[in-house]
């Protein structure tokens, strides 16, 4: 205990606390900067004078994107996320359960089939042509079916199922329950915590993905939010007029800079709102994943 | 030869046992049906689609019926090998990944060690919560943040100008691409990747520290002689795992960061595949390029698995 209060220890502690505070600042500042940019007057943003506080606060930028197609894209993103996540969870549970039964006769070949996909895949082009061949191009199915199971997540679920004592399922089996009933009535209710974590992982992945939509979605009316944001990054305000109504363009209260910032805030908002409450579940997911079964 | 044999033939018995097992497990097979279908349609069928690299793709005939190319199916493979630009993107992929691994790998370990030294539990929890956050931002948002902060009129350049420096073309010039890519990776992952090391740290035996303290070892010595050796197995496993991913650059991010002037270093295999395959509809060529990546990846996975089995007693198979 003596050494803990020595001078060098104290110096280190001050350094450590300061360093971590700086790290937090560097982590949070970009998002904060986007926020103050989005509510500042476009001309001030262009001048590059904003750093700590917003200047000439105005909501014109938000008005502009709300009057554009923002809600359409947001609705698309919500739809893809909800449908995609439901499919992910159902399919992952269906795959995980047979793999978790120790005396299942098809366990070995099925495990081999699943594991091999972790190490080798056809790649972008064959998958693209496959999606095309199935006729699901430019529809929600192109976004939710090709990734219906994330094999890593599925293996985490399998490991959880495996940890449930056999005695619980055996008694149900003696009562005449089949595997579908056991999965639904016993296994899934007992794995709620892990499934909640997986739900979060899957949902965040869907919400954040842009590349699938870039490959498979051609109709503008079906774009998710991330594509809208990407187009604003690559192009700019009037490269994508339907995204944005030209509110405030004449007075320059709305510019590329403020629009981009507002779009970033809007796209990230759902995650920022949910994050503090579910953060612990995310961490738990990593921990289960690292304890390989 | 006689009637009693028919029932006792080993083949027959095996068939009967198999049937009994299939009947017993029928619900499990039923449950497995949809996932199996998924793996066949969206993983194995595209895997078969790799044959496209050896075929002249005809949209009407599809992957299955397109004819094999000339030169024994090797037409595209040969032209890829002779394409100097392919070797440029191949090198870019490996250089970017090695640099990324070297520089980003130690960061979360250092963060975990620093967090471990904090006495104030609540402060520790706040730092963790804040630094995990960037992991949940989409690549589009991360690149958007970078573009806003580092543009020629962005806040970083205006601060540098205040010091009489710059402006620097962080977003365009080729020499800044790798630092920007790697730096943003650290920003995004340092917190999240530290979780696993923090977990390893929490399992260390307190008695060892007690004993070291009695022997007069200070915090620094304790860190060098107890903490770091204690988490070494975790460090090695994580290092091996990331070596297995040596070819997987985050091409989705690169695609967003790529500009005409940084393409000479930022173009990697997957972005090249995207441009040749999707943008130019040069399907066979692009599939061939991708195949090189898959094979090198597979090689690295097998290699790292062997290493892992040798050094850590854990392996993937």
Interface residues (C-beta under 8 A of the other chain):
Chain A: X1 X3 X4 X6 X8 X9 X12 X13 X16 X17 X19 X20 X23 X24 X26 X27 X28 X30 X31 X33 X34 X37 X46 X48 X50 X51 X91 X94 X95 X97 X98 X101 X104 X105 X106 X110 X113 X114 X115 X117 X119 X120 X121 X122 X123 X124 X125 X126 X127 X128 X129 X130 X133 X134 X145 X146 X147 X148 X149 X178 X179 X180 X183 X204 X207 X208 X209 X210 X211 X215 X226 X229 X230 X233 X234 X257 X260 X261 X263 X264 X267 X268 X271 X275 X276 X279 X282 X283 X286 X287 X290 X292
Chain B: X18 X21 X22 X24 X25 X27 X28 X29 X30 X31 X32 X34 X35 X36 X38 X39 X41 X42 X43 X44 X45 X46 X47 X48 X49 X50 X52 X57 X62 X63 X111 X114 X115 X117 X118 X119 X123 X126 X127 X129 X130 X131 X132 X133 X134 X136 X137 X138 X139 X140 X141 X143 X144 X145 X147 X148 X149 X153 X154 X155 X158 X187 X190 X191 X192 X195 X196 X199 X213 X218 X219 X252 X255 X256 X270 X273 X274 X277 X278 X283 X286 X287 X290 X291 X293 X294 X297 X298 X301 X314 X317
